[in-house]
Amino acid sequence: MKGLGMPQMSFGTIFLSQPDKDRDEFPYQAIHERTTQEIIEADKAGYDFAWIAEHHAADAYGILPDPLTYIAYLATLTERIRLGAGVVILPLHNIMRLVENIAFVDILTKGRLTVGIGSGYREYEFDAFGAEFESRRAFVGEALPLMLEMFNNHQVDHKGVLLPDHKVTGEYAIFPRPIQTPHPPFWLGVSSEESIKRAAQYGLGIATSTLTPITELAEKTALFRRACEQTEAPYDQNVGRGNIDVARFVYVSDTDKKAKEESADAVVRHVHSFTGAGTSGYLGNISKTNQESYSAASYEDLNEDTIIHGSPETVIEKIQSLQDRTGATGLILHMPPYYAAEQAKASLDMFAETVIPKFR
């Protein structure tokens, strides 16, 4: 989105392939087929995008390690929905290989690929890959402009600091070339002021955390929109520029009371588990001062300024308020793994039927 106005809102979901250990059978292989069916249903229901998250080395969160491979498969099963690899944990990848694969998967999806990138926040994932956790943001600072150079110039001669050297010069060039030129839309997962300004500098959209209270989020997105006014050429022409995708726990049912009865236990359980061990980077930048309150938060606490649960009328009102306060251009629906498949489908279907049309 090259302009910075208030376009209509887009809606999508994020899929983690996260097992519910009380329900899913170890080693949780069936969860991937369930996720596939959910994405197919989202495509049919009219959702605009589906984000596929990358995680490694544990079953307490997502267990899908390679979003791009999965998206190449999903492209054969879906028709119109945009497929987002996101976020790709940049410090765990070879940048040349990643650029090639992004271009190739964009071809396989016939131009439906979106890419979200981030620095990562779970230290054990870095341990698994032998990657340095503390320097992850500096790695992204070096890798991001290098990726854009590779896509724009198709050659590169880079002397690495945290990255290895990359050299493609003379008679050699980077292939394949993506359908979306010069590259698919890029989003940056943001939390700190540094990452917000970096996204604006390079013309990237931003994706924000599920747990950031909306009051705090409004300050971050205001900073982003101001910074986007300073984006210089050629990055000011990037498709993602100015876009703000906000992730929220969303649940819709017939009434507010019914929504609480059906969803409260699952969303509270998920928030409590998410604010536990293994998320130091995430919590260190998004909700450090609120970690204790999140770890003990009730449904009522979360419903004040974090989750979007309720009847269609309540959910519509909350989304409109979110858009007014943050300038959000997209809403990423995050569903905890603790709902039964039929329950999650019912909520997503009702959202598509009763909520999305109000923002078209």
C-alpha positions as CSV (number, residue, x, y, z in Angstrom):
1,M,0.0,0.0,0.0
2,K,2.0,3.0,-1.2
3,G,-0.2,5.6,0.3
4,L,-0.7,6.2,4.0
5,G,-4.4,6.8,4.2
6,M,-7.0,4.6,5.9
7,P,-7.8,1.9,3.4
8,Q,-10.4,-0.8,4.0
9,M,-9.3,-3.4,6.4
10,S,-8.0,-6.8,5.5
11,F,-8.5,-9.9,7.6
12,G,-6.5,-13.1,8.0
13,T,-5.4,-15.7,10.5
14,I,-2.1,-16.9,11.9
15,F,-1.4,-20.7,12.0
16,L,1.2,-22.1,14.4
17,S,0.6,-25.9,14.2
18,Q,0.6,-25.8,18.0
19,P,-0.4,-29.0,19.6
20,D,-2.9,-29.3,22.5
21,K,-1.1,-31.9,24.5
22,D,-4.4,-32.9,26.3
23,R,-6.1,-33.7,23.0
24,D,-3.5,-34.3,20.2
25,E,-1.6,-37.6,19.9
26,F,2.2,-37.5,20.2
27,P,4.2,-36.8,18.1
28,Y,1.4,-34.5,16.8
29,Q,1.8,-35.3,13.1
30,A,-2.0,-35.0,12.5
31,I,-2.0,-31.3,13.5
32,H,-0.5,-30.4,10.2
33,E,-3.4,-31.8,8.3
34,R,-5.8,-30.0,10.6
35,T,-4.0,-26.8,10.0
36,T,-4.1,-27.4,6.2
37,Q,-7.9,-27.9,6.3
38,E,-8.3,-24.7,8.4
39,I,-6.4,-22.7,5.8
40,I,-8.5,-24.2,3.0
41,E,-11.6,-23.2,4.8
42,A,-10.2,-19.7,5.4
43,D,-9.7,-19.4,1.7
44,K,-13.3,-20.5,0.9
45,A,-14.7,-18.2,3.7
46,G,-13.2,-15.1,2.1
47,Y,-10.3,-14.3,4.5
48,D,-7.6,-12.2,2.8
49,F,-4.4,-13.9,4.1
50,A,-3.0,-16.7,6.2
51,W,0.3,-16.3,8.1
52,I,2.4,-19.4,8.7
53,A,4.7,-19.1,11.7
54,E,8.2,-20.6,12.0
55,H,9.2,-22.3,15.2
56,H,11.7,-25.0,16.2
57,A,12.9,-27.4,18.9
58,A,9.9,-27.6,21.2
59,D,6.3,-28.7,21.4
60,A,5.1,-26.0,23.8
61,Y,4.4,-23.7,20.9
62,G,4.4,-24.1,17.1
63,I,6.0,-27.2,15.6
64,L,6.1,-26.0,11.9
65,P,9.7,-25.4,11.0
66,D,9.6,-24.3,7.3
67,P,6.7,-21.9,6.2
68,L,8.0,-21.6,2.6
69,T,7.9,-25.3,2.0
70,Y,4.4,-25.5,3.5
71,I,3.2,-22.5,1.4
72,A,4.4,-24.2,-1.8
73,Y,2.2,-27.1,-0.8
74,L,-0.8,-24.9,0.2
75,A,-0.6,-23.1,-3.2
76,T,-1.9,-26.2,-4.8
77,L,-4.9,-26.5,-2.5
78,T,-6.0,-22.8,-2.3
79,E,-7.3,-20.4,-4.9
80,R,-7.2,-16.8,-3.8
81,I,-5.9,-16.3,-0.3
82,R,-2.5,-14.7,0.2
83,L,0.0,-17.0,1.9
84,G,2.4,-15.4,4.3
85,A,5.6,-16.9,5.6
86,G,5.8,-15.2,8.9
87,V,7.6,-14.5,10.7
88,V,10.7,-16.0,9.2
89,I,13.4,-16.0,11.9
90,L,16.1,-14.3,9.9
91,P,19.1,-15.1,12.0
92,L,18.4,-18.8,11.5
93,H,18.7,-18.6,7.7
94,N,21.4,-18.3,5.0
95,I,20.3,-15.1,3.3
96,M,21.2,-16.1,-0.2
97,R,19.3,-19.3,0.1
98,L,16.3,-17.5,1.6
99,V,16.1,-14.9,-1.2
100,E,16.2,-17.7,-3.8
101,N,13.5,-19.7,-2.1
102,I,11.3,-16.7,-1.6
103,A,11.4,-15.9,-5.3
104,F,10.8,-19.6,-6.2
105,V,7.8,-19.9,-3.9
106,D,6.4,-16.6,-5.2
107,I,6.4,-18.3,-8.6
108,L,4.8,-21.5,-7.3
109,T,2.0,-19.4,-5.6
110,K,1.5,-17.4,-8.8
111,G,2.3,-14.2,-6.9
112,R,0.3,-14.8,-3.7
113,L,3.3,-14.8,-1.3
114,T,3.9,-12.3,1.5
115,V,6.9,-12.5,3.7
116,G,7.2,-11.5,7.3
117,I,10.6,-11.3,8.9
118,G,11.8,-11.0,12.5
119,S,14.7,-11.4,14.8
120,G,13.2,-14.2,16.9
121,Y,12.5,-14.2,20.6
122,R,13.0,-17.8,21.9
123,E,16.6,-18.4,22.9
124,Y,16.3,-22.2,22.8
125,E,15.6,-22.0,19.0
126,F,19.0,-20.2,18.5
127,D,20.7,-22.8,20.7
128,A,19.3,-25.5,18.4
129,F,20.9,-23.9,15.3
130,G,24.1,-22.8,17.0
131,A,23.1,-19.1,16.3
132,E,23.9,-16.1,18.5
133,F,20.8,-14.9,20.4
134,E,22.1,-11.6,21.7
135,S,23.2,-10.3,18.3
136,R,19.9,-11.2,16.6
137,R,18.7,-7.7,16.0
138,A,22.1,-6.6,14.7
139,F,21.9,-9.6,12.3
140,V,18.6,-8.4,11.0
141,G,20.0,-4.9,10.6
142,E,22.7,-6.3,8.3
143,A,20.6,-8.9,6.6
144,L,17.5,-6.8,5.6
145,P,19.2,-4.3,3.3
146,L,21.2,-7.1,1.8
147,M,18.1,-9.0,0.9
148,L,16.5,-6.0,-0.7
149,E,19.7,-5.4,-2.6
150,M,19.7,-9.0,-3.9
151,F,16.1,-8.6,-5.1
152,N,16.6,-5.2,-6.7
153,N,20.0,-5.7,-8.3
154,H,20.2,-9.5,-8.8
155,Q,23.9,-9.2,-7.9
156,V,25.8,-8.6,-4.7
157,D,29.2,-8.2,-3.3
158,H,28.9,-8.2,0.5
159,K,31.6,-8.4,3.1
160,G,29.9,-9.9,6.1
161,V,30.1,-8.7,9.7
162,L,27.6,-11.1,11.4
163,L,26.7,-12.6,8.0
164,P,29.0,-14.6,5.8
165,D,30.4,-13.0,2.7
166,H,28.1,-13.1,-0.4
167,K,29.3,-12.5,-3.9
168,V,27.4,-12.8,-7.1
169,T,29.1,-10.5,-9.7
170,G,30.2,-10.4,-13.3
171,E,28.5,-12.9,-15.5
172,Y,26.6,-14.4,-12.6
173,A,23.2,-13.3,-11.3
174,I,20.6,-14.3,-8.7
175,F,17.7,-16.5,-9.9
176,P,14.9,-17.2,-10.0
177,R,13.0,-13.9,-10.3
178,P,9.7,-13.6,-8.4
179,I,6.4,-12.8,-10.1
180,Q,5.9,-9.8,-7.7
181,T,8.7,-7.3,-8.5
182,P,11.1,-6.5,-7.3
183,H,10.0,-8.8,-4.5
184,P,6.9,-10.0,-2.6
185,P,5.5,-7.7,0.0
186,F,7.6,-7.7,3.2
187,W,6.4,-7.2,6.7
188,L,8.6,-6.8,9.8
189,G,7.6,-8.2,13.1
190,V,8.1,-5.2,15.4
191,S,8.2,-4.4,19.1
192,S,11.0,-2.0,19.8
193,E,11.4,1.6,18.5
194,E,14.4,0.4,16.6
195,S,12.5,-2.2,14.7
196,I,9.6,0.1,13.9
197,K,11.9,2.7,12.4
198,R,13.7,0.1,10.5
199,A,10.5,-1.1,8.9
200,A,9.6,2.4,7.9
201,Q,13.1,3.1,6.5
202,Y,12.9,0.1,4.1
203,G,9.3,0.5,3.2
204,L,8.1,-2.6,5.0
205,G,4.7,-3.2,6.6
206,I,4.6,-4.1,10.3
207,A,3.1,-7.0,12.2
208,T,2.5,-6.4,15.9
209,S,2.2,-8.7,18.9
210,T,-1.0,-10.3,20.0
211,L,-0.4,-9.3,23.6
212,T,0.5,-5.6,23.3
213,P,-2.4,-3.6,25.0
214,I,-4.1,-1.4,22.4
215,T,-3.3,1.8,24.3
216,E,0.4,1.0,24.1
217,L,0.0,-0.2,20.5
218,A,-1.4,3.1,19.4
219,E,1.8,4.8,20.5
220,K,3.9,2.4,18.4
221,T,1.8,2.7,15.3
222,A,1.8,6.4,15.5
223,L,5.6,6.3,15.5
224,F,5.5,4.0,12.5
225,R,3.2,6.2,10.5
226,R,5.3,9.3,11.2
227,A,8.5,7.4,10.3
228,C,6.9,6.2,7.0
229,E,6.6,9.8,5.9
230,Q,10.4,9.9,5.8
231,T,10.9,6.7,3.7
232,E,13.3,7.4,0.8
233,A,13.4,6.1,-2.7
234,P,13.4,3.4,-3.8
235,Y,11.9,1.9,-0.6
236,D,9.0,4.4,-0.6
237,Q,7.6,2.4,-3.6
238,N,7.5,-0.9,-1.7
239,V,4.1,-2.5,-1.6
240,G,4.1,-3.1,2.2
241,R,4.9,0.5,3.1
242,G,2.5,2.0,5.7
243,N,0.6,-1.2,6.3
244,I,-0.1,-2.1,9.9
245,D,-1.2,-5.7,10.7
246,V,-2.3,-6.1,14.3
247,A,-2.5,-9.6,15.8
248,R,-5.3,-10.2,18.3
249,F,-6.9,-13.1,20.0
250,V,-10.4,-13.0,18.4
251,Y,-13.5,-15.0,19.2
252,V,-17.1,-14.3,18.1
253,S,-20.3,-16.1,19.2
254,D,-24.0,-15.2,19.4
255,T,-23.6,-13.1,22.6
256,D,-20.9,-11.7,24.8
257,K,-21.9,-14.1,27.5
258,K,-21.7,-17.1,25.2
259,A,-18.3,-16.0,23.8
260,K,-16.9,-15.9,27.3
261,E,-18.4,-19.3,28.2
262,E,-16.9,-20.9,25.1
263,S,-13.5,-19.2,25.0
264,A,-12.4,-17.9,28.4
265,D,-10.6,-21.0,29.6
266,A,-8.7,-21.5,26.4
267,V,-7.5,-18.0,25.9
268,V,-6.5,-17.5,29.5
269,R,-4.6,-20.8,29.5
270,H,-2.8,-19.8,26.3
271,V,-1.8,-16.4,27.6
272,H,-0.5,-17.9,30.9
273,S,1.5,-20.5,29.1
274,F,2.9,-18.0,26.5
275,T,4.1,-15.6,29.2
276,G,6.2,-18.4,30.8
277,A,9.7,-19.6,30.1
278,G,11.3,-19.4,26.7
279,T,10.0,-16.1,25.6
280,S,12.5,-13.7,27.0
281,G,13.2,-11.7,23.9
282,Y,9.5,-11.2,23.1
283,L,8.5,-10.2,26.6
284,G,11.7,-8.2,27.1
285,N,10.5,-5.7,24.4
286,I,6.8,-5.9,24.3
287,S,5.4,-6.5,27.7
288,K,8.2,-6.6,30.2
289,T,6.4,-4.4,32.7
290,N,3.2,-6.4,32.3
291,Q,4.6,-9.9,32.5
292,E,3.4,-10.6,36.0
293,S,-0.1,-9.3,35.2
294,Y,-0.3,-11.3,32.0
295,S,0.8,-14.4,33.9
296,A,-2.1,-14.0,36.3
297,A,-4.6,-12.3,34.0
298,S,-8.3,-13.2,34.0
299,Y,-10.6,-13.1,31.0
300,E,-12.0,-9.8,32.3
301,D,-8.5,-8.4,32.5
302,L,-7.6,-9.4,28.9
303,N,-11.0,-8.2,27.6
304,E,-10.3,-4.7,28.7
305,D,-7.6,-3.8,26.2
306,T,-6.1,-6.9,24.7
307,I,-8.4,-9.5,23.2
308,I,-11.4,-9.0,20.9
309,H,-14.1,-11.4,22.1
310,G,-17.8,-11.1,22.1
311,S,-20.9,-11.0,19.9
312,P,-20.6,-9.8,16.3
313,E,-21.8,-6.3,17.4
314,T,-19.2,-6.2,20.2
315,V,-16.4,-7.5,18.0
316,I,-17.2,-5.0,15.2
317,E,-17.2,-2.1,17.7
318,K,-13.8,-3.3,19.1
319,I,-12.3,-3.6,15.7
320,Q,-13.5,-0.1,14.7
321,S,-12.0,1.3,17.8
322,L,-8.7,-0.6,17.1
323,Q,-8.6,0.9,13.6
324,D,-9.4,4.4,14.8
325,R,-6.8,4.3,17.6
326,T,-3.9,2.5,15.7
327,G,-4.5,3.1,12.0
328,A,-4.5,-0.7,11.5
329,T,-4.9,-1.8,7.9
330,G,-5.1,-5.5,8.7
331,L,-6.3,-7.8,11.6
332,I,-4.5,-11.1,12.2
333,L,-6.9,-13.5,14.1
334,H,-5.0,-15.7,16.5
335,M,-6.8,-18.7,17.8
336,P,-5.3,-20.7,20.8
337,P,-4.8,-24.4,20.2
338,Y,-7.2,-25.4,23.0
339,Y,-10.4,-25.0,21.0
340,A,-11.9,-28.0,19.4
341,A,-11.6,-27.9,15.6
342,E,-15.4,-27.5,15.2
343,Q,-15.4,-24.6,17.8
344,A,-12.6,-22.7,16.0
345,K,-14.3,-23.2,12.7
346,A,-17.7,-21.9,14.0
347,S,-16.1,-18.8,15.3
348,L,-14.1,-18.1,12.1
349,D,-17.2,-18.8,10.0
350,M,-19.3,-16.4,12.0
351,F,-16.6,-13.7,11.9
352,A,-16.4,-14.1,8.1
353,E,-20.2,-13.9,7.7
354,T,-21.0,-11.1,10.2
355,V,-17.9,-9.0,10.8
356,I,-15.8,-8.8,7.7
357,P,-18.6,-7.4,5.5
358,K,-18.8,-4.4,7.8
359,F,-15.3,-3.3,6.8
360,R,-15.6,-3.8,3.0
